[in-house]
Amino acid sequence: MTYQLYLGNRLYFSWSIAAYLMFNRFGLEDQVKTTIFRPQSEAALRPMMADLAPARTLPTAITSDGAVLNDSMAIAEELASRHPDIAFWPTDPLARGTARALANEMHSSFGGLRSDWAVNLRTAYATVTPPDNIAAELDRIEEIWTHARKVTGATAPWLCGDYCIVDAIFAPMATRLATYGFDTRPTTKAYVAAHLADPALRRWRAMGLANEPTLPAFEADLPQLPWRGPTPMNAVAVDLGTPENDACPYSGDEITHLLSLDGRIFGFCNAFCRDKTVNDPAAWPNFMALL
Ligand SMILES: N[C@@H](CCC(=O)N[C@@H](CS)C(=O)NCC(=O)O)C(=O)O
C-alpha cells in the first residue's frame, strides 16, 4: 500500500502537521509521497486542489487503490485499519477508548483556539490574556489531558502510553499553546514539552524554517519571543571549507552545500538538505551519525 499525501505550508497548517506525524511517526515514510501546497491563505487553497476533488481541504491522502481520504480522522482510521501490525491506537481497550475519545474531541472542538490563534511553528509570542471562550477551552484541554493520564496510568511523555494517533492529533495544539505561551499548567506543560522535543515534529519544523514563506494571514501582531522548544545546536551555513563527509547524509549524492558546527564542516547535496540541518541538527539521525 502506498499513499499520495497532500499537506499545507509546514509552519502554519495545523491538521497537516498531524497527518505528517501519522505517516512519519509510525514508520510509513517510505510508503508515502508528499506534496506541499503553499496558498497565501486558507481561502486561496480551494482552486489549487481542483484536481483532487472531491477533496478540498488539507490534509488529503489518496491511497494506491484510489480512496480519497480528505479528512484527518479518516486518514488516521484508514491507516489503523490498513496496517493492523502498527500500533496506531493502544491495544489496551481502556487506553484505546480514551485515546479515541480525546482524538475525536480535538477534531470536533476547540473552535476558538483554532480560529483565533493560528499555529505558527516559526515563533513564540509574549503571553496575552485569553478571551473567555479561549480560557474555557484551555481549561478543557488541561482537564482531558489530565484525565487521559489518570485513567490510563500513563506517565509522561505521551497521553495514553506509547505515542499513538491521539498524540499526533494533539501535536499542533501543543505547538499552538507553546507559541501563545499557554504551556504552564502541570499536565499541559509536560505534554507540550514532550511534543516540542519530539524529533519527528522537530524535523517538520526544521524543514518549514528552511523553505516556507512567511504568510501575513497566519501571523499575529504580538511581541515575539524565542521558540519554546529545545535550543538547537549552533550550526551555520557556510560557503567555504572542506567537509568531513564524502556524500550527502540524506541522498548519498555529491556535496554542493556546507554547514559549520563547532568548527567542523559537513556537506549536503542541496540548499534544502543543508538548511533543514542547520535549523535543528540534533533532529536528524543521519547527520548526527556523522558526528
Ligand atoms: N476536517 C478537516 C479539516 C481540515 C482543514 O480545515 N484544513 C484547513 C487547513 S489546516 C483547510 O484545508 N482549509 C481550507 C478550506 O477549508 O477551504 C480535517 O481534519 O482534515
The ligand as a Gaussian input file, in Angstrom:
#p B3LYP/6-31G(d) Opt

LIG

0 1
 N      -11.872000      18.244000       8.880000
 C      -10.726000      18.525000       8.159000
 C      -10.349000      19.988000       8.330000
 C       -9.139000      20.329000       7.608000
 C       -8.968000      21.803000       7.450000
 O       -9.777000      22.628000       7.907000
 N       -7.875000      22.154000       6.796000
 C       -7.627000      23.529000       6.504000
 C       -6.160000      23.821000       6.604000
 S       -5.497000      23.473000       8.222000
 C       -8.054000      23.794000       5.102000
 O       -7.809000      22.994000       4.220000
 N       -8.693000      24.940000       4.878000
 C       -9.101000      25.353000       3.585000
 C      -10.597000      25.354000       3.418000
 O      -11.306000      24.989000       4.371000
 O      -11.018000      25.734000       2.330000
 C       -9.595000      17.614000       8.614000
 O       -9.491000      17.311000       9.787000
 O       -8.816000      17.165000       7.779000

